[in-house]
Amino acid sequence: MKNLTLGLASCLTAGVLATSAMASVPASQAARLGADLTPMGSEKAGSGDIPAWSGGLSSIPAGVSVQAGEHIPNPFSGDSVKFTITGANMGQYADQLTDGYKLLLSTYPSYKMNVYQGRRTCAYPESVYASTRNNAEVGELVGGGNGVGKAINGFPFPIPNNALEIVWNHTLRYRDFKITRQTANAAVTRSGDYTNVISQQDVILRWSDPAKTAAEELDNISIYFIANTVAPARSAGSVILVHETLDRSIDPRKAWQYSPGTRRVRRAPNISYDNPGTNSDGLSTSDSFDGYNGAPDRYDWTVIGKTAKYIAENSYDSFNVPYSEFIKPLHLNQDVLRYELRRVWTIEANLKPGNRHVYARRVMHMNEDSWTLAASENYDGRGELWRVQEEHGVQRYQVPLCNKAAEIVYDLQAGRYLALTMENEEPPTNYTADELDANHFTPASIRQLGVR
């Protein structure tokens, strides 16, 4: 476990970090950002097949043409597969495979992982780097770890002291400010049948508001979110509204739902925790959207460590093919996915005594460069690995920001999978939706959306 970024290296050597609410780091540690650490807090140096970070892709690469109305193309289309991991040879790569990938490889004979050379493309605006540098010295956990104080924009804890800070790095990571997009969800049967459920989404990520200087200016609301289902016809007109709170110990998430059947807007406290996710056909939980979201209060969180794992990164080809080529029986078309060896933080969540959740244990693997949850394993109450999540990392170099494309949930007990937030045949995400304001994110507003 060489060159780990935490100040408490001795604790990590033992393999665990306490989850007590430690906060900022000394100026001497914060000064490492942009030096031996990237501005995001990851290790700048390379190691073996993991290259050094040299700034990432912060603009459209030379020779790449981005056309209006089309998804950004793969800037590495000339890269060839280095090798392929299958169920037959997975033992050679056991140390670099998550338990989720091991189970997928051993369960489905047709499942494989094409491994490419690593390209650390993550990059963000300079303003995000500046905010992250400041957050390192001032950010703190509040509300018993259920909220964040003093930090703003960027990553709240680029040099984390515990697992909860890593969770909040994922939850509050930079995804731009005002966004509109249209995505598809598909609950795929064992035979490969599916119906795409299309939703239009409007988002204000208030944490990234450039006019704010501290979390305390957000009135405890970090995100405004609307999802308006527009297809198929039997589901069209259902709208959800979420006001995501920043300190859940003060106020839990606020959510509303408009039903076209009743033509009413009602509070929706069920859009949280282990309730079935919206448009998921019961194959995922509400708090598994975006990999993981919501209050972390039902679990005890522990850092397992940082290791090198194969994860889905630079997956440009995965959203530049039609759905019919992307979605296949049992699992995705693995030929359009790209896997790279990356360093990931692995953390573990164990259900607290007296609390309820369908997942008794969750193991999450966070890409060190983006703090995005790249993969996770979710275990049932018997201790059996039940669902495996995979997030397809993509550098949106035209913005720039490092985030993800589709999210996949493999239900190994049902033999089915759920593909969420797919963009393949949808319009490109609009990262400059300046027309959005707080007045749009009200119960009255979503009733009007449903009526239309």
C-alpha positions in Angstrom: 0.0 0.0 0.0 2.7 2.5 -1.1 2.3 6.2 -1.6 -1.2 6.4 -0.1 -2.5 9.9 0.2 -3.8 10.0 3.8 -2.0 11.7 6.6 -2.8 8.8 8.8 -0.7 6.3 6.9 -0.1 4.2 10.0 -3.8 3.5 10.3 -4.0 2.5 6.7 -1.1 0.2 7.0 -3.2 -1.7 9.5 -5.9 -1.8 6.8 -8.6 0.3 8.5 -9.5 3.9 9.2 -11.8 5.0 12.0 -15.0 6.6 10.9 -14.9 9.3 13.6 -15.8 12.7 12.2 -12.3 14.0 11.5 -12.2 17.0 9.2 -9.6 19.3 7.6 -5.9 18.5 7.1 -2.9 20.7 8.0 -1.7 23.2 5.4 1.4 21.1 5.0 -0.8 18.2 3.8 -3.0 20.4 1.7 0.1 21.7 -0.1 0.5 18.3 -1.6 -2.4 19.0 -3.9 -0.9 19.8 -7.3 2.5 18.6 -6.1 2.8 14.8 -5.5 -1.0 14.6 -5.5 -3.2 15.7 -8.4 -5.5 18.6 -7.7 -8.3 16.1 -7.0 -6.2 14.3 -4.3 -5.2 11.2 -6.2 -1.6 10.0 -6.6 0.1 11.8 -9.4 2.8 9.2 -10.0 2.3 6.1 -12.1 3.0 2.5 -11.0 3.3 -0.5 -13.3 0.5 -0.4 -15.9 -1.1 2.6 -14.2 0.3 5.7 -15.9 1.2 9.0 -14.2 -1.5 11.8 -14.3 -0.3 14.6 -16.5 -3.3 16.9 -16.5 -5.9 14.7 -18.1 -8.1 15.8 -21.0 -9.3 19.4 -20.2 -10.3 20.3 -23.8 -11.3 18.7 -27.1 -8.2 16.7 -28.2 -6.4 17.6 -31.4 -7.8 15.6 -34.3 -11.2 15.1 -32.6 -14.3 16.8 -34.0 -17.3 17.2 -31.8 -20.5 17.7 -33.8 -23.5 19.5 -32.5 -26.3 17.0 -31.6 -23.9 14.1 -31.4 -22.1 12.4 -28.5 -18.5 13.1 -28.0 -16.3 10.6 -30.0 -13.7 8.2 -28.6 -10.4 10.0 -28.7 -8.6 6.7 -28.4 -10.3 4.8 -31.2 -6.9 3.6 -32.4 -6.1 1.8 -29.1 -6.2 -2.0 -29.4 -7.1 -4.6 -26.7 -4.0 -5.6 -24.7 -5.6 -8.8 -23.4 -9.0 -10.3 -22.5 -10.0 -11.6 -19.1 -12.4 -14.5 -19.2 -13.7 -17.1 -16.8 -11.0 -19.5 -18.0 -8.0 -17.2 -17.2 -9.4 -15.0 -14.4 -7.1 -16.7 -11.9 -4.1 -14.9 -13.4 -5.7 -11.5 -12.6 -7.4 -12.4 -9.3 -5.6 -9.6 -7.3 -6.8 -7.0 -9.7 -10.4 -8.1 -10.0 -13.2 -7.1 -7.6 -15.3 -9.8 -6.2 -18.2 -8.6 -8.3 -16.3 -9.1 -11.6 -15.0 -12.5 -10.4 -18.6 -13.6 -9.9 -19.8 -12.2 -13.3 -16.9 -14.0 -15.0 -17.6 -17.3 -13.2 -21.4 -17.1 -13.7 -21.7 -16.2 -17.4 -19.4 -18.1 -19.8 -19.8 -15.3 -22.4 -18.8 -12.5 -20.0 -15.4 -11.0 -20.6 -13.3 -7.9 -19.9 -11.2 -6.4 -22.7 -8.3 -4.6 -21.1 -6.7 -1.5 -22.7 -3.7 0.6 -21.8 -4.5 3.0 -19.0 -5.2 6.6 -19.8 -5.8 8.9 -16.9 -8.0 11.4 -18.6 -9.8 13.0 -15.6 -9.6 16.8 -15.5 -11.8 19.6 -14.2 -12.0 23.5 -14.5 -9.3 25.4 -12.6 -12.0 26.9 -10.4 -12.8 23.3 -9.1 -9.1 22.7 -8.3 -9.0 26.0 -6.4 -12.1 25.2 -4.4 -10.8 21.7 -3.7 -7.5 23.1 -2.4 -9.4 25.3 0.0 -11.7 22.5 1.1 -8.8 20.4 2.2 -8.1 22.9 5.0 -11.6 23.9 6.0 -14.1 21.1 5.1 -15.6 19.1 8.0 -18.2 16.5 8.6 -21.2 17.7 10.5 -24.3 16.0 11.9 -22.5 12.9 13.0 -21.1 12.4 9.5 -24.5 12.9 7.8 -23.5 16.3 6.4 -20.7 18.5 5.2 -19.8 22.0 6.5 -17.6 24.9 5.4 -16.4 23.4 2.1 -18.0 24.2 -1.3 -17.7 23.2 -4.9 -15.1 20.6 -6.0 -14.3 17.7 -3.7 -14.9 18.4 0.0 -12.2 16.0 1.3 -9.4 15.6 -1.3 -7.1 14.1 1.4 -9.7 12.1 3.4 -9.3 10.9 7.0 -12.0 8.3 7.0 -14.6 6.3 4.9 -17.4 8.8 5.4 -15.3 11.6 3.8 -14.7 9.3 0.8 -18.5 8.8 0.5 -19.1 12.5 0.5 -16.4 13.0 -2.1 -18.5 10.8 -4.4 -21.8 12.3 -3.4 -20.7 15.9 -3.9 -18.2 15.5 -6.7 -18.2 18.1 -9.4 -20.7 17.5 -12.2 -21.1 21.1 -13.4 -23.9 23.4 -12.2 -27.1 23.4 -14.4 -27.8 20.4 -16.5 -30.6 19.0 -18.7 -30.5 15.6 -20.2 -32.5 12.7 -21.5 -31.7 9.1 -20.6 -33.0 5.6 -20.9 -33.4 2.8 -18.4 -33.8 -0.8 -19.5 -34.7 -3.7 -17.2 -33.4 -6.6 -19.3 -34.9 -10.2 -19.1 -32.7 -13.3 -19.2 -33.6 -13.7 -22.9 -32.5 -10.1 -23.6 -35.9 -8.5 -24.0 -36.4 -5.0 -22.7 -38.4 -1.8 -23.0 -36.6 1.5 -22.7 -38.1 3.9 -20.2 -37.1 7.4 -21.2 -36.9 10.3 -18.8 -36.1 14.0 -19.2 -34.1 15.3 -16.3 -33.4 18.9 -15.1 -30.7 19.4 -12.4 -29.2 22.2 -10.4 -26.2 21.0 -8.5 -26.2 23.8 -6.0 -23.0 22.5 -4.4 -21.3 23.7 -7.6 -22.8 27.2 -7.7 -19.9 29.5 -8.5 -21.5 32.3 -6.5 -21.4 30.3 -3.2 -18.4 30.4 -0.9 -19.3 27.9 1.8 -21.8 25.1 2.4 -23.6 27.2 4.9 -24.9 29.4 2.1 -26.9 26.6 0.5 -29.8 26.6 3.0 -29.1 22.9 3.4 -30.1 22.0 -0.2 -27.3 20.6 -2.4 -29.3 19.4 -5.4 -32.6 20.2 -7.2 -33.6 17.3 -9.4 -36.6 16.6 -11.7 -37.2 13.4 -13.7 -40.1 13.4 -16.1 -40.9 10.1 -17.7 -41.9 10.6 -21.3 -41.9 7.0 -22.7 -43.3 4.4 -23.1 -46.9 5.7 -23.2 -48.0 3.6 -20.2 -45.5 5.3 -18.0 -45.4 8.8 -19.5 -46.4 11.7 -17.3 -45.0 10.4 -14.1 -42.7 13.1 -12.6 -40.5 13.1 -9.5 -39.0 16.1 -7.7 -36.2 15.9 -5.2 -34.6 18.5 -3.0 -31.5 16.8 -1.8 -30.4 18.0 1.7 -26.8 18.6 2.6 -27.0 17.8 6.4 -29.5 14.9 6.7 -29.4 15.1 10.5 -31.2 18.5 10.3 -33.6 17.6 7.5 -34.0 14.4 5.4 -34.4 14.4 1.7 -37.5 16.0 0.4 -39.2 14.3 -2.5 -42.6 14.6 -4.4 -44.2 12.6 -7.1 -46.8 13.5 -9.7 -49.0 10.6 -10.8 -50.9 11.1 -14.1 -53.5 8.6 -12.9 -54.5 10.7 -9.9 -53.4 14.0 -11.3 -52.0 14.8 -7.9 -48.6 15.7 -6.5 -47.8 13.9 -3.2 -44.9 13.8 -0.9 -42.7 10.7 -1.7 -40.6 9.7 1.3 -40.2 6.3 -0.3 -37.7 7.8 -2.8 -34.8 6.9 -0.4 -32.8 4.1 1.1 -33.8 0.6 0.0 -37.1 1.4 -1.6 -37.2 0.3 -5.2 -35.6 2.7 -7.5 -37.6 4.8 -10.0 -38.0 3.0 -13.3 -35.9 0.1 -12.1 -38.5 -2.8 -12.3 -37.4 -3.7 -8.7 -33.9 -4.5 -9.7 -32.2 -1.8 -7.7 -32.7 0.5 -4.7 -33.3 4.2 -4.6 -30.0 4.8 -2.9 -28.1 2.9 -5.6 -28.8 5.5 -8.3 -25.6 7.2 -9.3 -23.8 4.3 -7.7 -24.7 5.5 -4.2 -26.7 8.5 -2.9 -28.5 9.7 0.2 -27.9 9.6 3.9 -25.2 7.3 5.1 -26.6 6.9 8.5 -27.8 3.3 8.4 -24.3 1.9 8.0 -21.0 1.7 9.7 -18.3 2.7 7.2 -14.7 1.4 7.0 -11.8 2.0 4.7 -10.4 -1.3 3.3 -7.6 0.4 1.5 -6.4 1.5 -1.9 -5.4 -1.1 -4.5 -5.1 -1.5 -8.3 -8.3 -2.9 -9.9 -9.7 -3.2 -13.4 -12.6 -0.9 -13.8 -14.6 0.4 -16.8 -13.0 3.7 -17.9 -12.9 5.8 -21.0 -16.0 3.9 -22.2 -16.7 6.2 -25.1 -17.7 3.3 -27.4 -20.4 2.2 -25.0 -22.6 5.2 -25.7 -21.7 5.6 -29.4 -23.6 2.4 -30.4 -27.4 1.8 -30.7 -29.2 0.2 -27.9 -29.7 -3.0 -29.9 -25.9 -3.3 -30.1 -25.3 -2.4 -26.5 -27.9 -4.5 -24.7 -27.6 -8.3 -24.9 -29.0 -11.3 -23.0 -27.5 -11.9 -19.5 -25.0 -9.0 -19.8 -24.0 -6.1 -21.9 -22.1 -6.4 -25.2 -18.7 -6.5 -23.6 -16.9 -5.7 -26.9 -18.0 -2.1 -26.6 -16.6 -1.7 -23.1 -13.1 -0.7 -22.1 -11.4 -1.7 -18.9 -8.2 -0.2 -17.5 -6.1 -0.8 -14.4 -6.7 2.0 -12.0 -6.1 2.7 -8.3 -9.3 2.6 -6.4 -10.3 3.4 -2.8 -12.3 0.4 -1.4 -14.7 1.1 1.4 -17.1 -1.1 3.2 -20.6 -0.4 4.7 -22.1 -2.7 7.2 -25.6 -2.3 8.4 -25.9 -0.9 11.9 -27.7 -3.0 14.5 -31.3 -2.1 14.7 -31.4 -0.6 11.2 -33.1 -2.0 8.1 -31.9 -2.3 4.6 -32.1 -5.0 2.0 -28.3 -4.7 1.6 -26.6 -5.9 4.8 -23.2 -5.2 3.5 -21.9 -3.0 0.6 -18.4 -2.9 -0.8 -17.6 0.1 -3.0 -14.7 0.9 -5.2 -14.0 4.6 -5.9 -11.8 5.8 -8.8 -9.0 7.7 -7.1 -9.0 10.4 -9.8 -12.7 11.2 -9.9 -14.0 9.8 -6.6 -16.8 8.3 -8.7 -18.1 4.9 -7.5 -16.7 2.7 -10.3 -18.0 -0.7 -9.1 -19.6 -2.2 -6.0 -20.9 -5.4 -4.5 -24.1 -5.6 -2.5 -24.8 -8.5 -0.1 -28.1 -9.7 1.2 -28.9 -10.5 4.8 -27.5 -14.0 4.5 -24.1 -12.7 3.4 -24.6 -13.7 -0.2 -23.4 -11.5 -3.0 -26.7 -10.4 -4.6 -26.1 -7.4 -6.9 -23.1 -6.1 -8.7 -22.9 -2.5 -9.8 -20.8 -1.1 -12.6 -20.3 2.5 -13.6 -18.9 3.4 -17.0 -16.4 6.2 -16.5 -16.0 8.9 -19.2 -14.1 12.1 -19.4 -16.4 14.8 -20.8 -13.5 16.7 -22.2 -15.7 19.3 -23.8 -16.8 20.6 -20.4 -14.4 19.4 -18.8 -15.4 17.0 -16.1 -14.8 13.4 -15.3 -18.0 11.5 -14.6 -19.8 8.5 -16.1 -22.1 7.2 -18.8 -24.4 4.2 -18.1 -24.8 2.6 -14.8 -25.4 -1.2 -14.6 -26.9 -3.3 -11.9 -26.5 -7.1 -12.3 -28.9 -9.1 -10.2 -27.1 -12.5 -9.9 -30.1 -14.1 -8.1 -32.6 -13.1 -10.7 -30.2 -13.6 -13.7 -31.3 -10.2 -14.9 -29.7 -6.8 -15.2 -30.7 -3.1 -15.2 -29.1 -0.5 -17.4 -29.6 3.0 -16.2 -28.9 6.5 -17.5 -28.1 5.3 -21.0 -27.5 8.1 -23.6 -26.9 6.1 -26.7 -29.9 7.2 -28.8 -30.7 10.3 -26.7 -29.6 13.9 -27.3 -26.3 14.8 -25.8 -26.4 16.2 -22.2 -26.7 20.0 -22.0 -24.2 21.3 -19.5 -25.1 25.0 -20.0 -28.8 24.9 -19.0 -28.7 28.5 -17.7 -32.5 28.8 -18.0 -33.0 26.6 -14.9 -33.7 28.4 -11.6 -35.2 27.4 -8.2 -38.7 28.4 -9.3 -38.7 25.4 -11.7 -38.2 22.9 -8.9 -41.5 23.1 -7.1 -44.5 20.7 -6.6 -46.6 23.1 -8.8 -44.0 23.0 -11.5 -44.0 19.2 -11.8 -47.8 19.1 -11.9 -47.6 21.2 -15.0 -44.9 18.9 -16.5 -47.2 15.9 -15.9 -50.1 17.6 -17.5 -48.2 18.4 -20.7 
